[in-house]
Every structure is written in C-alpha cells, then in structure tokens.
Amino acid sequence: MMDSIIKSDLHYQEHTGVLTHVQTQPTEDIILERNSELRKNPGVLKDLSFGRSLANIPFNMYEKAIRDGFLLNSGDAECRSKELFRYLKSDEGKKCLVQG
C-alpha cells in the first residue's frame, strides 16, 4: 500500500557503475494543483474549527526541505515554527500555500 503513495526505484547505470535511488510521490502534482486552486479562491477555507490551514506540503517536498537545511523536524516547537514560515517564503514552499 505504501508503494502507491511513495514510489521508490533503484536505477543502475551500467556504463558508470552508479546505482541511484529515486523516490517519487505520484500525488505531488495533485496536491500542488489543489493548493493553487485554493489560493485562487480565498473564501473556500472558512471552517476554522480545527485550526487554520496554511499549507499542504507533499512528503517528498518536506523531505527535500529538510535536506536543504530547513529544520522542519526540530524538537523545539518555536524553531520548527520559524523554519516552517521560512520554508513557506521560499520559491518551492510558496507552492505549498493554500492561502495567499
């Protein structure tokens, strides 16, 4: 079941002897497209009973952000919050916003 959410493939290049791991998320484009539609219609997200939704970050983008130095998985909640807002201001992070 996890394979349908996150796909993991190994690619071997015989001429160089290099083995690479490629991880993809088939739903990433769907998530980013939905985020874009939500940004176009700011009144759509009116249900604040469970908190205010700011962003939907696909798992692969979350993992890449951590590799790029954003401390999204920090044990310190204040640090984690600051890093999330720093990420959401980046070009890649802006795609994850559901509100303008």
Backbone atoms as SQL, in Angstrom:
CREATE TABLE atoms (id INTEGER PRIMARY KEY, chain TEXT, resi INTEGER, resn TEXT, atom TEXT, x REAL, y REAL, z REAL);
INSERT INTO atoms VALUES
  (1, 'A', 1, 'MET', 'N', 0.813, -1.190, 0.000),
  (2, 'A', 1, 'MET', 'CA', 0.000, 0.000, 0.000),
  (3, 'A', 1, 'MET', 'C', 0.864, 1.263, 0.000),
  (4, 'A', 2, 'MET', 'N', 1.919, 1.285, 0.766),
  (5, 'A', 2, 'MET', 'CA', 2.789, 2.463, 0.819),
  (6, 'A', 2, 'MET', 'C', 3.384, 2.763, -0.553),
  (7, 'A', 3, 'ASP', 'N', 3.556, 1.734, -1.385),
  (8, 'A', 3, 'ASP', 'CA', 4.142, 1.929, -2.703),
  (9, 'A', 3, 'ASP', 'C', 3.256, 2.810, -3.586),
  (10, 'A', 4, 'SER', 'N', 1.942, 2.828, -3.330),
  (11, 'A', 4, 'SER', 'CA', 1.060, 3.662, -4.132),
  (12, 'A', 4, 'SER', 'C', 1.135, 5.127, -3.699),
  (13, 'A', 5, 'ILE', 'N', 1.659, 5.394, -2.520),
  (14, 'A', 5, 'ILE', 'CA', 1.790, 6.763, -2.028),
  (15, 'A', 5, 'ILE', 'C', 3.184, 7.306, -2.342),
  (16, 'A', 6, 'ILE', 'N', 4.181, 6.563, -1.983),
  (17, 'A', 6, 'ILE', 'CA', 5.572, 6.927, -2.264),
  (18, 'A', 6, 'ILE', 'C', 6.192, 5.787, -3.064),
  (19, 'A', 7, 'LYS', 'N', 6.693, 6.093, -4.246),
  (20, 'A', 7, 'LYS', 'CA', 7.336, 5.071, -5.070),
  (21, 'A', 7, 'LYS', 'C', 8.847, 5.194, -4.925),
  (22, 'A', 8, 'SER', 'N', 9.471, 4.067, -4.811),
  (23, 'A', 8, 'SER', 'CA', 10.908, 4.018, -4.625),
  (24, 'A', 8, 'SER', 'C', 11.506, 3.110, -5.699),
  (25, 'A', 9, 'ASP', 'N', 12.402, 3.666, -6.506),
  (26, 'A', 9, 'ASP', 'CA', 13.028, 2.896, -7.589),
  (27, 'A', 9, 'ASP', 'C', 14.545, 3.020, -7.501),
  (28, 'A', 10, 'LEU', 'N', 15.207, 1.932, -7.880),
  (29, 'A', 10, 'LEU', 'CA', 16.666, 1.930, -7.987),
  (30, 'A', 10, 'LEU', 'C', 17.026, 1.901, -9.460),
  (31, 'A', 11, 'HIS', 'N', 17.968, 2.755, -9.850),
  (32, 'A', 11, 'HIS', 'CA', 18.410, 2.822, -11.236),
  (33, 'A', 11, 'HIS', 'C', 19.906, 2.552, -11.276),
  (34, 'A', 12, 'TYR', 'N', 20.275, 1.547, -12.068),
  (35, 'A', 12, 'TYR', 'CA', 21.690, 1.209, -12.217),
  (36, 'A', 12, 'TYR', 'C', 22.160, 1.637, -13.598),
  (37, 'A', 13, 'GLN', 'N', 23.211, 2.439, -13.631),
  (38, 'A', 13, 'GLN', 'CA', 23.804, 2.859, -14.896),
  (39, 'A', 13, 'GLN', 'C', 25.038, 1.997, -15.120),
  (40, 'A', 14, 'GLU', 'N', 24.873, 1.061, -16.009),
  (41, 'A', 14, 'GLU', 'CA', 25.920, 0.060, -16.233),
  (42, 'A', 14, 'GLU', 'C', 27.237, 0.675, -16.688),
  (43, 'A', 15, 'HIS', 'N', 27.181, 1.668, -17.566),
  (44, 'A', 15, 'HIS', 'CA', 28.409, 2.254, -18.112),
  (45, 'A', 15, 'HIS', 'C', 29.219, 3.016, -17.067),
  (46, 'A', 16, 'THR', 'N', 28.569, 3.490, -15.985),
  (47, 'A', 16, 'THR', 'CA', 29.317, 4.208, -14.944),
  (48, 'A', 16, 'THR', 'C', 29.426, 3.402, -13.657),
  (49, 'A', 17, 'GLY', 'N', 28.601, 2.363, -13.529),
  (50, 'A', 17, 'GLY', 'CA', 28.599, 1.568, -12.300),
  (51, 'A', 17, 'GLY', 'C', 27.923, 2.276, -11.132),
  (52, 'A', 18, 'VAL', 'N', 27.091, 3.273, -11.440),
  (53, 'A', 18, 'VAL', 'CA', 26.444, 4.061, -10.396),
  (54, 'A', 18, 'VAL', 'C', 25.012, 3.574, -10.174),
  (55, 'A', 19, 'LEU', 'N', 24.686, 3.336, -8.905),
  (56, 'A', 19, 'LEU', 'CA', 23.342, 2.948, -8.504),
  (57, 'A', 19, 'LEU', 'C', 22.708, 4.150, -7.797),
  (58, 'A', 20, 'THR', 'N', 21.549, 4.587, -8.280),
  (59, 'A', 20, 'THR', 'CA', 20.887, 5.724, -7.667),
  (60, 'A', 20, 'THR', 'C', 19.491, 5.319, -7.200),
  (61, 'A', 21, 'HIS', 'N', 19.067, 5.979, -6.149),
  (62, 'A', 21, 'HIS', 'CA', 17.733, 5.755, -5.596),
  (63, 'A', 21, 'HIS', 'C', 16.876, 6.960, -5.955),
  (64, 'A', 22, 'VAL', 'N', 15.712, 6.698, -6.556),
  (65, 'A', 22, 'VAL', 'CA', 14.791, 7.765, -6.934),
  (66, 'A', 22, 'VAL', 'C', 13.471, 7.528, -6.219),
  (67, 'A', 23, 'GLN', 'N', 13.046, 8.528, -5.461),
  (68, 'A', 23, 'GLN', 'CA', 11.783, 8.446, -4.722),
  (69, 'A', 23, 'GLN', 'C', 10.825, 9.463, -5.317),
  (70, 'A', 24, 'THR', 'N', 9.621, 9.020, -5.676),
  (71, 'A', 24, 'THR', 'CA', 8.624, 9.925, -6.243),
  (72, 'A', 24, 'THR', 'C', 7.314, 9.785, -5.486),
  (73, 'A', 25, 'GLN', 'N', 6.511, 10.816, -5.572),
  (74, 'A', 25, 'GLN', 'CA', 5.193, 10.828, -4.948),
  (75, 'A', 25, 'GLN', 'C', 4.183, 11.142, -6.048),
  (76, 'A', 26, 'PRO', 'N', 3.481, 10.114, -6.543),
  (77, 'A', 26, 'PRO', 'CA', 2.537, 10.340, -7.642),
  (78, 'A', 26, 'PRO', 'C', 1.486, 11.400, -7.352),
  (79, 'A', 27, 'THR', 'N', 1.144, 11.619, -6.099),
  (80, 'A', 27, 'THR', 'CA', 0.105, 12.596, -5.757),
  (81, 'A', 27, 'THR', 'C', 0.638, 14.025, -5.607),
  (82, 'A', 28, 'GLU', 'N', 1.943, 14.225, -5.760),
  (83, 'A', 28, 'GLU', 'CA', 2.519, 15.556, -5.541),
  (84, 'A', 28, 'GLU', 'C', 1.879, 16.611, -6.434),
  (85, 'A', 29, 'ASP', 'N', 1.734, 16.326, -7.724),
  (86, 'A', 29, 'ASP', 'CA', 1.129, 17.295, -8.639),
  (87, 'A', 29, 'ASP', 'C', -0.319, 17.592, -8.263),
  (88, 'A', 30, 'ILE', 'N', -1.049, 16.573, -7.824),
  (89, 'A', 30, 'ILE', 'CA', -2.443, 16.760, -7.413),
  (90, 'A', 30, 'ILE', 'C', -2.518, 17.703, -6.210),
  (91, 'A', 31, 'ILE', 'N', -1.642, 17.491, -5.240),
  (92, 'A', 31, 'ILE', 'CA', -1.616, 18.334, -4.030),
  (93, 'A', 31, 'ILE', 'C', -1.284, 19.780, -4.391),
  (94, 'A', 32, 'LEU', 'N', -0.252, 19.969, -5.221),
  (95, 'A', 32, 'LEU', 'CA', 0.163, 21.328, -5.588),
  (96, 'A', 32, 'LEU', 'C', -0.898, 22.029, -6.436),
  (97, 'A', 33, 'GLU', 'N', -1.574, 21.270, -7.300),
  (98, 'A', 33, 'GLU', 'CA', -2.648, 21.838, -8.113),
  (99, 'A', 33, 'GLU', 'C', -3.821, 22.278, -7.230),
  (100, 'A', 34, 'ARG', 'N', -4.163, 21.459, -6.258),
  (101, 'A', 34, 'ARG', 'CA', -5.237, 21.808, -5.323),
  (102, 'A', 34, 'ARG', 'C', -4.856, 23.052, -4.518),
  (103, 'A', 35, 'ASN', 'N', -3.602, 23.125, -4.066),
  (104, 'A', 35, 'ASN', 'CA', -3.133, 24.308, -3.341),
  (105, 'A', 35, 'ASN', 'C', -3.317, 25.563, -4.188),
  (106, 'A', 36, 'SER', 'N', -2.973, 25.473, -5.467),
  (107, 'A', 36, 'SER', 'CA', -3.097, 26.607, -6.375),
  (108, 'A', 36, 'SER', 'C', -4.556, 27.040, -6.505),
  (109, 'A', 37, 'GLU', 'N', -5.469, 26.078, -6.631),
  (110, 'A', 37, 'GLU', 'CA', -6.894, 26.395, -6.730),
  (111, 'A', 37, 'GLU', 'C', -7.401, 27.052, -5.449),
  (112, 'A', 38, 'LEU', 'N', -6.946, 26.570, -4.305),
  (113, 'A', 38, 'LEU', 'CA', -7.362, 27.157, -3.030),
  (114, 'A', 38, 'LEU', 'C', -6.869, 28.594, -2.889),
  (115, 'A', 39, 'ARG', 'N', -5.666, 28.880, -3.378),
  (116, 'A', 39, 'ARG', 'CA', -5.141, 30.252, -3.321),
  (117, 'A', 39, 'ARG', 'C', -5.970, 31.193, -4.186),
  (118, 'A', 40, 'LYS', 'N', -6.525, 30.674, -5.292),
  (119, 'A', 40, 'LYS', 'CA', -7.338, 31.492, -6.193),
  (120, 'A', 40, 'LYS', 'C', -8.693, 31.833, -5.579),
  (121, 'A', 41, 'ASN', 'N', -9.157, 31.006, -4.637),
  (122, 'A', 41, 'ASN', 'CA', -10.472, 31.185, -4.011),
  (123, 'A', 41, 'ASN', 'C', -10.314, 31.305, -2.495),
  (124, 'A', 42, 'PRO', 'N', -9.883, 32.462, -2.000),
  (125, 'A', 42, 'PRO', 'CA', -9.569, 32.598, -0.579),
  (126, 'A', 42, 'PRO', 'C', -10.729, 32.328, 0.374),
  (127, 'A', 43, 'GLY', 'N', -11.969, 32.464, -0.075),
  (128, 'A', 43, 'GLY', 'CA', -13.108, 32.238, 0.810),
  (129, 'A', 43, 'GLY', 'C', -13.468, 30.776, 0.991),
  (130, 'A', 44, 'VAL', 'N', -12.800, 29.883, 0.280),
  (131, 'A', 44, 'VAL', 'CA', -13.134, 28.458, 0.320),
  (132, 'A', 44, 'VAL', 'C', -12.848, 27.854, 1.694),
  (133, 'A', 45, 'LEU', 'N', -11.780, 28.242, 2.315),
  (134, 'A', 45, 'LEU', 'CA', -11.387, 27.665, 3.606),
  (135, 'A', 45, 'LEU', 'C', -11.973, 28.481, 4.751),
  (136, 'A', 46, 'LYS', 'N', -13.227, 28.251, 5.067),
  (137, 'A', 46, 'LYS', 'CA', -13.890, 29.010, 6.133),
  (138, 'A', 46, 'LYS', 'C', -14.022, 28.225, 7.424),
  (139, 'A', 47, 'ASP', 'N', -13.869, 26.925, 7.376),
  (140, 'A', 47, 'ASP', 'CA', -14.045, 26.099, 8.572),
  (141, 'A', 47, 'ASP', 'C', -12.779, 26.181, 9.425),
  (142, 'A', 48, 'LEU', 'N', -12.833, 26.983, 10.462),
  (143, 'A', 48, 'LEU', 'CA', -11.666, 27.161, 11.332),
  (144, 'A', 48, 'LEU', 'C', -11.785, 26.337, 12.611),
  (145, 'A', 49, 'SER', 'N', -12.731, 25.403, 12.656),
  (146, 'A', 49, 'SER', 'CA', -12.953, 24.633, 13.879),
  (147, 'A', 49, 'SER', 'C', -11.763, 23.759, 14.255),
  (148, 'A', 50, 'PHE', 'N', -10.949, 23.376, 13.293),
  (149, 'A', 50, 'PHE', 'CA', -9.782, 22.541, 13.578),
  (150, 'A', 50, 'PHE', 'C', -8.486, 23.311, 13.355),
  (151, 'A', 51, 'GLY', 'N', -8.560, 24.615, 13.399),
  (152, 'A', 51, 'GLY', 'CA', -7.371, 25.421, 13.192),
  (153, 'A', 51, 'GLY', 'C', -7.328, 25.955, 11.775),
  (154, 'A', 52, 'ARG', 'N', -6.387, 26.784, 11.530),
  (155, 'A', 52, 'ARG', 'CA', -6.262, 27.436, 10.230),
  (156, 'A', 52, 'ARG', 'C', -5.238, 26.696, 9.383),
  (157, 'A', 53, 'SER', 'N', -5.643, 26.255, 8.233),
  (158, 'A', 53, 'SER', 'CA', -4.745, 25.557, 7.320),
  (159, 'A', 53, 'SER', 'C', -3.991, 26.579, 6.483),
  (160, 'A', 54, 'LEU', 'N', -2.667, 26.533, 6.554),
  (161, 'A', 54, 'LEU', 'CA', -1.839, 27.455, 5.785),
  (162, 'A', 54, 'LEU', 'C', -1.240, 26.809, 4.553),
  (163, 'A', 55, 'ALA', 'N', -0.940, 25.504, 4.678),
  (164, 'A', 55, 'ALA', 'CA', -0.217, 24.841, 3.597),
  (165, 'A', 55, 'ALA', 'C', -0.463, 23.335, 3.613),
  (166, 'A', 56, 'ASN', 'N', -0.296, 22.749, 2.440),
  (167, 'A', 56, 'ASN', 'CA', -0.256, 21.290, 2.289),
  (168, 'A', 56, 'ASN', 'C', 1.066, 20.979, 1.618),
  (169, 'A', 57, 'ILE', 'N', 1.956, 20.317, 2.344),
  (170, 'A', 57, 'ILE', 'CA', 3.294, 20.035, 1.832),
  (171, 'A', 57, 'ILE', 'C', 3.390, 18.558, 1.484),
  (172, 'A', 58, 'PRO', 'N', 3.609, 18.239, 0.203),
  (173, 'A', 58, 'PRO', 'CA', 3.818, 16.836, -0.166),
  (174, 'A', 58, 'PRO', 'C', 5.041, 16.272, 0.566),
  (175, 'A', 59, 'PHE', 'N', 4.976, 14.994, 0.911),
  (176, 'A', 59, 'PHE', 'CA', 6.030, 14.354, 1.703),
  (177, 'A', 59, 'PHE', 'C', 7.411, 14.524, 1.076),
  (178, 'A', 60, 'ASN', 'N', 7.526, 14.297, -0.238),
  (179, 'A', 60, 'ASN', 'CA', 8.839, 14.424, -0.881),
  (180, 'A', 60, 'ASN', 'C', 9.389, 15.839, -0.777),
  (181, 'A', 61, 'MET', 'N', 8.525, 16.836, -0.866),
  (182, 'A', 61, 'MET', 'CA', 8.975, 18.219, -0.729),
  (183, 'A', 61, 'MET', 'C', 9.400, 18.502, 0.713),
  (184, 'A', 62, 'TYR', 'N', 8.688, 17.925, 1.667),
  (185, 'A', 62, 'TYR', 'CA', 9.045, 18.058, 3.087),
  (186, 'A', 62, 'TYR', 'C', 10.435, 17.464, 3.331),
  (187, 'A', 63, 'GLU', 'N', 10.649, 16.255, 2.825),
  (188, 'A', 63, 'GLU', 'CA', 11.955, 15.601, 2.987),
  (189, 'A', 63, 'GLU', 'C', 13.069, 16.410, 2.316),
  (190, 'A', 64, 'LYS', 'N', 12.804, 16.944, 1.119),
  (191, 'A', 64, 'LYS', 'CA', 13.806, 17.748, 0.418),
  (192, 'A', 64, 'LYS', 'C', 14.109, 19.025, 1.200),
  (193, 'A', 65, 'ALA', 'N', 13.082, 19.644, 1.772),
  (194, 'A', 65, 'ALA', 'CA', 13.293, 20.863, 2.557),
  (195, 'A', 65, 'ALA', 'C', 14.225, 20.590, 3.737),
  (196, 'A', 66, 'ILE', 'N', 14.051, 19.455, 4.381),
  (197, 'A', 66, 'ILE', 'CA', 14.938, 19.088, 5.496),
  (198, 'A', 66, 'ILE', 'C', 16.364, 18.894, 4.985),
  (199, 'A', 67, 'ARG', 'N', 16.515, 18.211, 3.845),
  (200, 'A', 67, 'ARG', 'CA', 17.862, 18.019, 3.262),
  (201, 'A', 67, 'ARG', 'C', 18.482, 19.360, 2.869),
  (202, 'A', 68, 'ASP', 'N', 17.631, 20.336, 2.493),
  (203, 'A', 68, 'ASP', 'CA', 18.125, 21.656, 2.094),
  (204, 'A', 68, 'ASP', 'C', 18.426, 22.567, 3.282),
  (205, 'A', 69, 'GLY', 'N', 18.231, 22.061, 4.500),
  (206, 'A', 69, 'GLY', 'CA', 18.623, 22.828, 5.674),
  (207, 'A', 69, 'GLY', 'C', 17.496, 23.469, 6.463),
  (208, 'A', 70, 'PHE', 'N', 16.256, 23.265, 6.081),
  (209, 'A', 70, 'PHE', 'CA', 15.132, 23.776, 6.857),
  (210, 'A', 70, 'PHE', 'C', 14.887, 22.809, 8.017),
  (211, 'A', 71, 'LEU', 'N', 14.822, 23.313, 9.219),
  (212, 'A', 71, 'LEU', 'CA', 14.695, 22.476, 10.411),
  (213, 'A', 71, 'LEU', 'C', 13.232, 22.174, 10.729),
  (214, 'A', 72, 'LEU', 'N', 12.523, 21.609, 9.753),
  (215, 'A', 72, 'LEU', 'CA', 11.101, 21.328, 9.901),
  (216, 'A', 72, 'LEU', 'C', 10.821, 20.210, 10.888),
  (217, 'A', 73, 'ASN', 'N', 11.814, 19.430, 11.206),
  (218, 'A', 73, 'ASN', 'CA', 11.646, 18.324, 12.150),
  (219, 'A', 73, 'ASN', 'C', 12.365, 18.581, 13.477),
  (220, 'A', 74, 'SER', 'N', 12.626, 19.833, 13.778),
  (221, 'A', 74, 'SER', 'CA', 13.303, 20.200, 15.019),
  (222, 'A', 74, 'SER', 'C', 12.475, 19.793, 16.237),
  (223, 'A', 75, 'GLY', 'N', 13.143, 19.416, 17.300),
  (224, 'A', 75, 'GLY', 'CA', 12.467, 19.085, 18.546),
  (225, 'A', 75, 'GLY', 'C', 11.931, 20.305, 19.274),
  (226, 'A', 76, 'ASP', 'N', 12.417, 21.467, 18.907),
  (227, 'A', 76, 'ASP', 'CA', 11.987, 22.728, 19.518),
  (228, 'A', 76, 'ASP', 'C', 10.833, 23.309, 18.701),
  (229, 'A', 77, 'ALA', 'N', 9.651, 23.408, 19.287),
  (230, 'A', 77, 'ALA', 'CA', 8.450, 23.867, 18.577),
  (231, 'A', 77, 'ALA', 'C', 8.613, 25.274, 18.013),
  (232, 'A', 78, 'GLU', 'N', 9.255, 26.161, 18.756),
  (233, 'A', 78, 'GLU', 'CA', 9.444, 27.531, 18.280),
  (234, 'A', 78, 'GLU', 'C', 10.360, 27.554, 17.053),
  (235, 'A', 79, 'CYS', 'N', 11.425, 26.799, 17.111),
  (236, 'A', 79, 'CYS', 'CA', 12.357, 26.700, 15.982),
  (237, 'A', 79, 'CYS', 'C', 11.646, 26.098, 14.774),
  (238, 'A', 80, 'ARG', 'N', 10.890, 25.025, 14.995),
  (239, 'A', 80, 'ARG', 'CA', 10.161, 24.340, 13.932),
  (240, 'A', 80, 'ARG', 'C', 9.180, 25.306, 13.255),
  (241, 'A', 81, 'SER', 'N', 8.480, 26.110, 14.045),
  (242, 'A', 81, 'SER', 'CA', 7.524, 27.074, 13.514),
  (243, 'A', 81, 'SER', 'C', 8.226, 28.133, 12.661),
  (244, 'A', 82, 'LYS', 'N', 9.336, 28.667, 13.155),
  (245, 'A', 82, 'LYS', 'CA', 10.093, 29.667, 12.411),
  (246, 'A', 82, 'LYS', 'C', 10.610, 29.098, 11.091),
  (247, 'A', 83, 'GLU', 'N', 11.082, 27.858, 11.145),
  (248, 'A', 83, 'GLU', 'CA', 11.608, 27.208, 9.949),
  (249, 'A', 83, 'GLU', 'C', 10.497, 26.936, 8.929),
  (250, 'A', 84, 'LEU', 'N', 9.306, 26.588, 9.417),
  (251, 'A', 84, 'LEU', 'CA', 8.185, 26.361, 8.517),
  (252, 'A', 84, 'LEU', 'C', 7.856, 27.643, 7.764),
  (253, 'A', 85, 'PHE', 'N', 7.776, 28.764, 8.476),
  (254, 'A', 85, 'PHE', 'CA', 7.479, 30.029, 7.812),
  (255, 'A', 85, 'PHE', 'C', 8.610, 30.447, 6.879),
  (256, 'A', 86, 'ARG', 'N', 9.851, 30.142, 7.252),
  (257, 'A', 86, 'ARG', 'CA', 10.984, 30.440, 6.370),
  (258, 'A', 86, 'ARG', 'C', 10.865, 29.610, 5.090),
  (259, 'A', 87, 'TYR', 'N', 10.493, 28.327, 5.240),
  (260, 'A', 87, 'TYR', 'CA', 10.326, 27.453, 4.071),
  (261, 'A', 87, 'TYR', 'C', 9.184, 27.948, 3.185),
  (262, 'A', 88, 'LEU', 'N', 8.068, 28.338, 3.789),
  (263, 'A', 88, 'LEU', 'CA', 6.906, 28.778, 3.021),
  (264, 'A', 88, 'LEU', 'C', 7.152, 30.091, 2.286),
  (265, 'A', 89, 'LYS', 'N', 8.204, 30.821, 2.649),
  (266, 'A', 89, 'LYS', 'CA', 8.580, 32.035, 1.929),
  (267, 'A', 89, 'LYS', 'C', 9.499, 31.732, 0.746),
  (268, 'A', 90, 'SER', 'N', 10.050, 30.517, 0.697),
  (269, 'A', 90, 'SER', 'CA', 10.932, 30.133, -0.411),
  (270, 'A', 90, 'SER', 'C', 10.097, 29.880, -1.664),
  (271, 'A', 91, 'ASP', 'N', 10.732, 29.886, -2.831),
  (272, 'A', 91, 'ASP', 'CA', 10.013, 29.645, -4.086),
  (273, 'A', 91, 'ASP', 'C', 9.304, 28.293, -4.070),
  (274, 'A', 92, 'GLU', 'N', 9.978, 27.271, -3.578),
  (275, 'A', 92, 'GLU', 'CA', 9.376, 25.943, -3.522),
  (276, 'A', 92, 'GLU', 'C', 8.254, 25.895, -2.484),
  (277, 'A', 93, 'GLY', 'N', 8.474, 26.507, -1.351),
  (278, 'A', 93, 'GLY', 'CA', 7.486, 26.499, -0.278),
  (279, 'A', 93, 'GLY', 'C', 6.203, 27.235, -0.641),
  (280, 'A', 94, 'LYS', 'N', 6.301, 28.273, -1.466),
  (281, 'A', 94, 'LYS', 'CA', 5.117, 29.035, -1.854),
  (282, 'A', 94, 'LYS', 'C', 4.107, 28.167, -2.601),
  (283, 'A', 95, 'LYS', 'N', 4.584, 27.130, -3.278),
  (284, 'A', 95, 'LYS', 'CA', 3.687, 26.208, -3.998),
  (285, 'A', 95, 'LYS', 'C', 2.810, 25.424, -3.032),
  (286, 'A', 96, 'CYS', 'N', 3.236, 25.327, -1.787),
  (287, 'A', 96, 'CYS', 'CA', 2.518, 24.541, -0.772),
  (288, 'A', 96, 'CYS', 'C', 1.439, 25.351, -0.061),
  (289, 'A', 97, 'LEU', 'N', 1.465, 26.664, -0.200),
  (290, 'A', 97, 'LEU', 'CA', 0.494, 27.514, 0.474),
  (291, 'A', 97, 'LEU', 'C', -0.910, 27.287, -0.070),
  (292, 'A', 98, 'VAL', 'N', -1.895, 27.275, 0.825),
  (293, 'A', 98, 'VAL', 'CA', -3.295, 27.179, 0.404),
  (294, 'A', 98, 'VAL', 'C', -4.000, 28.525, 0.559),
  (295, 'A', 99, 'GLN', 'N', -3.299, 29.490, 1.140),
  (296, 'A', 99, 'GLN', 'CA', -3.797, 30.849, 1.263),
  (297, 'A', 99, 'GLN', 'C', -2.706, 31.801, 0.776),
  (298, 'A', 100, 'GLY', 'N', -3.130, 32.916, 0.212),
  (299, 'A', 100, 'GLY', 'CA', -2.165, 33.866, -0.351),
  (300, 'A', 100, 'GLY', 'C', -1.329, 34.565, 0.680);
